[in-house]
């Protein structure tokens, strides 16, 4: 006590000076530049993937949070805001990050960490806690994300806020267009009429065959558009419904293209050597495709034969069971029986795959054979003698021009229907909604409360150390005096 009575002024002076220095240091640290961020929270409105892990786009493509700030998205935003003369794109790209953001998840993670921190937890307790954590985590809405943008003195705050709002919108527009890949992608030739007229100069039969292919493409496109109608009665501004267009296209094939083809076969005047060469080349190509398909079919058949059960000795010891039933006998052959069952399962899977492939290939062969017989019949008809009631060039040209005009008009209407349904489908794909406004935050390496606690602790340690040193010096002086 005598020490404190004699040294209290020095102790108080040291404590006051050190406290002043700590406060000054605290203020200086506050003046240091902090990492200031602009943030925008969004709620991604995508459904869970088929496996239940993560989110997925409507096309079942897995969603990645980095898609939101992918280079394609940022490049478009970069150009849209005319930042080429402000900063390089690489520097602009490094300013952004995206992270999961859910206050409920932060609370859940904290509670889970506290529970795991308890002592004397058994393996069963840990598994129970992990199961409960996963169950609660699955019940949370994990579609909350936070887009962060580092502050750059060359980008004003108003522009930064605008950029953060445009990034998710641009991401949605780009990836929404990619979702359109599952929509009909048949681009109808706007120059179809001109192309067919040029083809007519070389071969009438070839021009009609091309027109038939074009007509078939339009019919296939209409079939793909039917699911997008969703059983609704939607009509074009001119009043046509999609079933009306399908019926018109079928009539073009039945009452115009087929008649034009018959007119060629009925008149030598409408034929030329290119018609024969065209039919022969089509027949040769189809025959080559058919031979190749037959070889593939034979190989599949041989593979199916190889996969047939050729080791019945093990199964012979098993009693007869109904189809699909399995029985285990716990005897010396148990492992052989298990191996046999595994082998049979794998063989059944491969046989099923090969059988499906065989059916697809058989259907393909049937279609090819049908086309082959069709062109052979056309060639035979052309080689037959012409009947007396042959068609003239004027009659052919008149019907051909009417057919082209009809097909061109139908092609425009089918394209209008496709554009109308596609835009309606894509406009309904909303991938996200913003949560709140863009805010500016300050991200410090050490928070202000924690910094104050650290400096206060250092102040206490420093004064305690100085007090200990003074006590030590006085004790040594007494020892020397003694």
MIKOLDO-52541 format. One record per residue (C-alpha): x, y, z; residue in three letters. Coordinates in steps of 0.1 Angstrom, whole numbers, plus 5000, padded with zeros to 4 digits. Each point is the difference from the previous one (the first is absolute). Example, Ala and Ser with C-alpha at 12.3 -4.5 7.8 and 13.67 -1.06 7.14 Angstrom:
512349555078ALA/501450344993SER/
This chain:
500050005000UNK/502950235007UNK/501149964964UNK/496750124986UNK/500050305024UNK/503450104987UNK/499449924963UNK/496450094994UNK/500850324981UNK/502349814976UNK/497549724996UNK/497250244993UNK/502250194975UNK/501049684982UNK/496449884998UNK/498850344987UNK/502650034974UNK/499549644988UNK/496350044999UNK/500450324979UNK/502349814976UNK/497549714998UNK/497250244992UNK/502150184974UNK/501049674984UNK/496349895000UNK/499150324981UNK/502849964976UNK/498949644992UNK/496550134993UNK/501450254975UNK/501749724980UNK/498149914968UNK/497649725004UNK/498749764974UNK/496750174990UNK/497649784981UNK/496850054981UNK/497749705005UNK/496749884985UNK/498049715013UNK/498049794977UNK/497649705003UNK/500649744973UNK/496749844990UNK/501349674986UNK/498849665010UNK/502149745017UNK/501849764977UNK/498749654994UNK/502549865025UNK/498950255026UNK/503550155002UNK/500250364989UNK/497950204976UNK/499449934963UNK/498850204970UNK/496749894983UNK/502049804975UNK/501449805030UNK/503450154996UNK/501750055034UNK/500150355013UNK/503350155012UNK/500050335020UNK/503050114979UNK/497750004970UNK/498750335013UNK/503450174996UNK/501349794971UNK/502350184975UNK/497250004974UNK/497750195024UNK/502650245012UNK/501350084965UNK/496550104989UNK/499550225031UNK/503550154995UNK/499250104964UNK/496550125008UNK/501350255025UNK/502850124977UNK/502849915024UNK/502649934973UNK/501750345006UNK/499649985038UNK/501849685010UNK/501149674984UNK/497649724999UNK/502349775020UNK/500050255028UNK/496250054998UNK/499549625001UNK/502149965032UNK/497750255018UNK/497149755003UNK/499249705022UNK/496949815008UNK/499349815031UNK/497249815018UNK/498050235022UNK/497549885025UNK/499750155035UNK/498249685011UNK/502849784987UNK/502650215020UNK/497949955031UNK/499749634993UNK/503749964994UNK/500850185033UNK/497649785019UNK/501449684984UNK/503650115009UNK/499050065036UNK/498449665003UNK/503149834986UNK/502150195024UNK/498549825030UNK/502149745018UNK/499349635003UNK/498249974967UNK/499849644987UNK/500049894964UNK/496349955001UNK/499450355014UNK/502250154972UNK/498149814973UNK/496750115015UNK/501150365001UNK/501249984964UNK/496749844988UNK/498050275018UNK/502350274985UNK/499549864965UNK/496349985005UNK/499850375011UNK/502350104972UNK/497849844974UNK/497050195014UNK/501750344995UNK/499750204968UNK/503549964985UNK/499350234970UNK/501250325017UNK/503250144986UNK/501950325006UNK/501850174971UNK/502950215012UNK/501950274981UNK/503250155013UNK/500150385000UNK/502150174973UNK/500650385001UNK/499650014962UNK/496449875002UNK/497550235016UNK/497649855027UNK/497050064977UNK/501749804972UNK/501049735024UNK/496449965012UNK/498849994963UNK/502649734992UNK/498949785029UNK/496450024989UNK/500949924964UNK/502249695008UNK/497149775011UNK/497850134972UNK/502649944974UNK/500749655014UNK/496349924998UNK/499750124964UNK/503149814988UNK/499249675017UNK/496350044992UNK/500950004963UNK/502149685006UNK/496949845014UNK/498450064966UNK/502249724987UNK/497349755008UNK/497650204978UNK/499649934963UNK/503250114983UNK/498949954963UNK/500850324983UNK/497750034970UNK/501850124969UNK/498750354992UNK/501549964965UNK/498249674994UNK/497950134970UNK/503150144982UNK/502149695007UNK/497349774986UNK/499550214969UNK/503849984993UNK/499849625006UNK/497249984975UNK/502350114973UNK/502149695005UNK/497549735008UNK/496250025006UNK/500049675020UNK/502950125022UNK/498250335006UNK/496849825011UNK/502049765022UNK/501750305017UNK/496550165005UNK/498849685015UNK/502950005025UNK/499350365009UNK/496349935005UNK/500949705023UNK/502250235020UNK/497150245006UNK/497849715011UNK/502749885024UNK/500350355014UNK/496250025005UNK/500149675019UNK/502750145024UNK/498050315005UNK/496849815012UNK/501349945036UNK/500750375004UNK/496350074994UNK/499249825033UNK/496549924987UNK/499350374994UNK/498250144969UNK/502550254988UNK/499650164965UNK/502150234978UNK/498850354994UNK/498749874966UNK/497849755018UNK/501849674993UNK/500549745028UNK/502949765000UNK/497849704990UNK/498850204971UNK/503650054988UNK/500749635004UNK/497049914979UNK/501050254973UNK/503649864998UNK/498649654997UNK/497850124971UNK/503050154983UNK/501649664999UNK/496949814990UNK/498450234974UNK/503050204986UNK/503449835004UNK/498749654992UNK/498150144969UNK/503150184988UNK/502049685004UNK/497449814980UNK/500150264973UNK/503749954995UNK/499649624996UNK/497250054975UNK/501950224976UNK/503449944984UNK/500150374993UNK/500350085037UNK/502849745006UNK/503750034995UNK/503149795007UNK/500650165034UNK/496749855012UNK/501349654994UNK/503450085015UNK/498350155031UNK/497849695005UNK/502949764995UNK/502350195024UNK/497250005027UNK/499649634996UNK/503749935002UNK/500350215032UNK/497049845017UNK/501349654990UNK/503450095016UNK/498350125032UNK/497849695001UNK/503049774996UNK/501850185028UNK/496949985023UNK/499749634993UNK/503649945010UNK/499450185032UNK/496949805006UNK/501949684995UNK/502750105025UNK/497450095026UNK/498349664994UNK/503349825005UNK/500750205032UNK/496549905013UNK/500949634992UNK/503350025019UNK/498350155030UNK/497549715003UNK/500549785030UNK/502749744991UNK/500749885035UNK/496849835013UNK/502049765022UNK/499750225031UNK/496450094994UNK/499249634995UNK/500449945037UNK/497450275008UNK/496349895001UNK/497750144974UNK/498850355009UNK/497550234984UNK/501450264976UNK/501750285019UNK/500249815033UNK/503349945018UNK/500849745027UNK/503249965020UNK/501349675013UNK/502450035029UNK/502349724991UNK/503549964986UNK/499050154966UNK/498750335015UNK/502850214986UNK/499649844966UNK/496350075001UNK/500750375009UNK/502550034971UNK/497549844977UNK/497250245011UNK/502350314995UNK/501049874966UNK/496449944990UNK/499050355011UNK/502850174979UNK/499249774971UNK/496350105002UNK/500950375000UNK/502249964969UNK/497449794982UNK/497450265007UNK/502250274986UNK/500849804969UNK/496349914995UNK/499150375002UNK/502750084975UNK/498849724978UNK/496550135000UNK/501250354991UNK/502249874972UNK/497149784987UNK/497850314998UNK/502750194982UNK/500449714975UNK/496349994994UNK/500050384992UNK/503049964977UNK/498449714982UNK/496850204995UNK/501950294984UNK/502049754979UNK/496949844986UNK/498550344994UNK/502950124978UNK/500149664982UNK/496450044992UNK/500650364987UNK/502849874978UNK/497849724987UNK/497250254993UNK/502350224981UNK/501249714978UNK/496549894992UNK/498350124968UNK/498350335002UNK/496250004998UNK/498050204975UNK/498850255025UNK/503450165007UNK/500450345017UNK/501450314983UNK/502650245012UNK/497550275004UNK/497849795023UNK/503049895020UNK/501450365004UNK/496650135010UNK/499549745027UNK/503750035011UNK/499750375005UNK/496849975020UNK/501649735021UNK/503150225008UNK/497850305009UNK/497949785023UNK/503149855017UNK/501650345004UNK/496950145017UNK/499749705022UNK/503750025009UNK/499650365012UNK/497049915021UNK/501849705016UNK/503050235008UNK/497650255016UNK/498549725021UNK/503449885011UNK/501250355009UNK/496850085019UNK/500149675021UNK/503850025005UNK/499850365013UNK/497149915023UNK/501949705014UNK/503350195006UNK/498250305015UNK/498549775027UNK/503449885011UNK/500950225030UNK/503249885016UNK/500250255029UNK/498550285019UNK/502150285017UNK/499950015038UNK/500150365012UNK/502150284985UNK/503750024992UNK/501850095032UNK/503650115008UNK/501849825028UNK/503450035016UNK/501949685002UNK/502950045025UNK/502649745008UNK/499350055037UNK/496650135012UNK/499950325021UNK/498849835032UNK/502749734997UNK/502650274993UNK/499050195032UNK/500249685021UNK/503449924986UNK/501450355007UNK/498550005035UNK/501649665007UNK/503450124987UNK/499750315022UNK/499349785031UNK/502949774992UNK/502450294994UNK/499150175033UNK/500249675018UNK/503449944985UNK/501350345009UNK/498749955036UNK/501849675002UNK/503250154987UNK/499950285027UNK/499349745027UNK/502949794988UNK/502450295000UNK/499150115035UNK/500349645013UNK/503549984985UNK/501050335015UNK/498949885034UNK/502049684996UNK/503150194991UNK/499650245029UNK/499649705024UNK/
